[in-house]
Amino acid sequence: MRALVAEAAGAREDASASELRAFGRRLVLRRLPLCSEIRLWLLGDDIDLEADCDSLQDQQLPPYWAFCWGSGQALARFLLDHPGQVRSRRVVDFGAGCAVAAIAAALAGARSVWAVDSDPAARRAARVNAATNGVEIEVANCLPSDWDVLLASDVLYEPANRDRLLDLCAPDRRVIVGDPERPTAPQLNAELLARMDVRTLPDVDSPVRSAAVFLLVR
């Protein structure tokens, strides 16, 4: 098992937004259409995801963290509208990206929040975005051992993630997933909690125009 790498993030910006780059571009502070309470540092609308990904050098990871995917917004909106799902609980945002779900959990009163992502650039962005929104989270490269609620959004494009998330379900733990319900995604044994009209920001996920929030059931 990989060692847990953790870094604190709070109201003081340990990493400056001016240092964040995606595809060589500076990011723009944007307010989310579905979650007006949250602002994130993201790419602007002048982006061609396919062309820019083709321009990446070998071993360079696409900066998916520089987008706020629709399913992440839907999950964040659900938490803000239903704070009892995370209030006073230890929360993990798995595959956090821009950390929108982690930030929403913190705003909703979570006891502690971890934003977990394997990409160091995503972890830097999570720190900056948390600070921008005045909340405290921690970032890590793998799951901590102690948590009560695990959040995950738009991670089921990798089929193995479904089995991994199901393995994490337990009587004393909840796994809540935001998903755009793409036709190719694996079927879920899950309870539908919400479905919302939403678009990715910036919108590179056409024709996806909605996302659902599920409670996984093993």
For each residue, the residues with C-beta under 8 A, 3 or more apart:
1: 142
2: 141 142
3:
4: 140 141 142 144
5: 140 141 142
6: 114 138 139 140 144
7: 14 123 127 138 139 140
8: 14 136 138
9: 14 115 126 127 130 131 136 137 138 139
10: 130 131 135 136 137
11: 131 134 135 136
12: 131
13: 16 17 127 128 131 132
14: 7 8 9 127 131
15: 19 20 124 127 128
16: 13 19 20 128
17: 13 20 27 29 41 128 132
18: 26
19: 15 16 124
20: 15 16 17 26 27 41 66 121 124 125 128
21: 24 25 26 27
22: 25 27 43 63 65 66 121
23: 43 47 52 55 56 63 66
24: 21
25: 21 22 43 44
26: 18 20 21
27: 17 20 21 22 41 42 43 66
28: 41 42 43 44
29: 17 39 40 41 132
30: 39 40 41 42 68 201
31: 36 38 39
32: 35 36 38 39 40 68 73 76 100 201
33: 36 73 198 199 201
34: 73 74 76 77 196 198
35: 32 38 73 76 77 80 100 104
36: 31 32 33
37: 80 107
38: 31 32 35 76 100 103 104 107 133
39: 29 30 31 32 132 133
40: 29 30 32 68 98 100 103 129 132
41: 17 20 27 28 29 30 66 98 125 128 129 132
42: 27 28 30 66 67 68 98 201 202
43: 22 23 25 27 28 47 63 66 67 202
44: 25 28 47 202
45: 202 203
46:
47: 23 43 44 52 202 204
48: 51 52
49: 52 53 62 204
50: 53 54
51: 48 54 55
52: 23 47 48 49 55 56
53: 49 50 56 62
54: 50 51
55: 23 51 52
56: 23 52 53 60 61 62
57: 60
58:
59:
60: 56 57
61: 56 119 121
62: 49 53 56
63: 22 23 43 66 121
64: 67 69 97 119 122
65: 22 96 97 98 117 119 121 122 125 126
66: 20 22 23 27 41 42 43 63 98 125
67: 42 43 64 97 98 200 201 202 204
68: 30 32 40 42 72 73 97 98 100 200 201
69: 64 72 73 97 153 154 180 200 205
70: 73 74 154 180 198 199 200 205 208 209 210 211
71: 74 75 153 154 178 179 180 198 211 212
72: 68 69 75 76 97 98 100 101 153 154 178
73: 32 33 34 35 68 69 70 76 77 100 198 200 201 211
74: 34 70 71 77 78 153 178 194 195 196 198 210 211 212 213
75: 71 72 78 79 100 101 104 151 153 176 177 178 211 213
76: 32 34 35 38 72 73 79 80 100 101 103 104
77: 34 35 73 74 80 81 104 194 196 198
78: 74 75 81 82 85 176 178 193 194 196 213
79: 75 76 82 83 85 86 101 104 105 108 151
80: 35 37 76 77 83 104 107 108
81: 77 78
82: 78 79 85
83: 79 80 86 87 108 109
84: 87
85: 78 79 82 108 149 174 176
86: 79 83 89 91 105 108 109 110 149
87: 83 84 108 109 110
88: 109 110 111
89: 86 110 111 148 149
90: 110 111 112 146 147 148 149
91: 86 102 105 110 111 112 113 114 147 148 149 150 151
92: 113 114 116 143 144 147 149 150 151
93: 96 99 101 102 105 113 114 115 116 151 152
94: 116 143 150 151 152 155 165
95: 116 117 152 153 154 155 161
96: 65 93 99 101 102 115 116 117 122 126 139
97: 64 65 67 68 69 72 100 117 122 125 126 153
98: 40 41 42 65 66 67 68 72 122 125 126 129
99: 93 96 102 103 115 122 125 126 129 130 137 139
100: 32 35 38 40 68 72 73 75 76 97 103 104 129 153
101: 72 75 76 79 93 96 104 105 151 153 178
102: 91 93 96 99 105 106 113 114 115 126 130 137 151
103: 38 40 76 99 100 106 107 129 130 133 135 137
104: 35 38 75 76 77 79 80 100 101 107 108
105: 79 86 91 93 101 102 108 110 113 149 151
106: 102 103 110 113 130 133 135 136 137
107: 37 38 80 103 104 133 135
108: 79 80 83 85 86 87 104 105
109: 83 86 87 88
110: 86 87 88 89 90 91 105 106 113 149
111: 88 89 90 91
112: 90 91 138
113: 91 92 93 102 105 106 110 135 136 137 138
114: 6 91 92 93 102 137 138 139 140 143 144 147
115: 9 93 96 99 102 123 126 130 137 138 139 140
116: 92 93 94 95 96 139 140 141 142 143 144
117: 65 95 96 97 122 123 126 139 141
118: 122 141 142
119: 61 64 65 122 123
120: 123 124 141
121: 20 22 61 63 65 124 125
122: 64 65 96 97 98 99 117 118 119 125 126
123: 7 115 117 119 120 126 127 139 140 141
124: 15 19 20 120 121 127 128
125: 20 41 65 66 97 98 99 121 122 128 129
126: 9 65 96 97 98 99 102 115 117 122 123 129 130 137 139
127: 7 9 13 14 15 123 124 130 131 137 139
128: 13 15 16 17 20 41 124 125 131 132
129: 40 41 98 99 100 103 125 126 132 133
130: 9 10 99 102 103 106 115 126 127 133 135 136 137
131: 9 10 11 12 13 14 127 128 134
132: 13 17 29 39 40 41 128 129
133: 38 39 103 106 107 129 130
134: 11 131
135: 10 11 103 106 107 113 130
136: 8 9 10 11 106 113 130
137: 9 10 99 102 103 106 113 114 115 126 127 130
138: 6 7 8 9 112 113 114 115
139: 6 7 9 96 99 114 115 116 117 123 126 127
140: 4 5 6 7 114 115 116 123 143 144
141: 2 4 5 116 117 118 120 123
142: 1 2 4 5 116 118
143: 92 94 114 116 140 147 150
144: 4 6 92 114 116 140 147
145:
146: 90
147: 90 91 92 114 143 144 150 173
148: 89 90 91 172 173 174
149: 85 86 89 90 91 92 105 110 173 174 175 176
150: 91 92 94 143 147 165 168 173 174 175 176
151: 75 79 91 92 93 94 101 102 105 176 177 178
152: 93 94 95 155 161 165 175 176 177 178
153: 69 71 72 74 75 95 97 100 101 177 178 179 211
154: 69 70 71 72 95 157 178 179 180 211
155: 94 95 152 158 161 165 177
156: 159 161 162 177 179 185 186 188
157: 154 182 184 185
158: 155 161
159: 156 162 163 186
160: 163 164
161: 95 152 155 156 158 164 165
162: 156 159 165 166 186 188
163: 159 160 166 167
164: 160 161 167 168
165: 94 150 152 155 161 162 168 169 175 177 216
166: 162 163 169 175 189 216 218
167: 163 164
168: 150 164 165 173 175
169: 165 166 173 174 175 216 217 218
170: 173 218
171:
172: 148
173: 147 148 149 150 168 169 170
174: 85 148 149 150 169 215
175: 149 150 152 165 166 168 169 215 216
176: 75 78 85 149 150 151 152 193 213 214 215 216
177: 75 151 152 153 155 156 165 188 190 213 214 215 216
178: 71 72 74 75 78 101 151 152 153 154 211 212 213 214
179: 71 153 154 156 182 185 188 211 212 213 214
180: 69 70 71 154 185 205 208 210 211 212
181: 185 210 211 212
182: 157 179 185 208
183:
184: 157
185: 156 157 179 180 181 182
186: 156 159 162
187:
188: 156 162 177 179 214 216
189: 166 216 217 218
190: 177 214 215 216 217
191: 214 215 217
192: 195 212 213 214
193: 78 176 212 213 214 215
194: 74 77 78 212 213
195: 74 192 210 211 212 213
196: 34 74 77 78 210 211 212 213
197: 209 210
198: 33 34 70 71 73 74 77 209 210 211
199: 33 70 203 205 208 209
200: 67 68 69 70 73 203 204 205 208
201: 30 32 33 42 67 68 73
202: 42 43 44 45 47 67
203: 45 199 200 206
204: 47 49 67 200
205: 69 70 180 199 200 208
206: 203
207:
208: 70 180 182 199 200 205 211
209: 70 197 198 199
210: 70 74 180 181 195 196 197 198
211: 70 71 73 74 75 153 154 178 179 180 181 195 196 198 208
212: 71 74 178 179 180 181 192 193 194 195 196
213: 74 75 78 176 177 178 179 192 193 194 195 196
214: 176 177 178 179 188 190 191 192 193
215: 174 175 176 177 190 191 193
216: 165 166 169 175 176 177 188 189 190
217: 169 189 190 191
218: 166 169 170 189
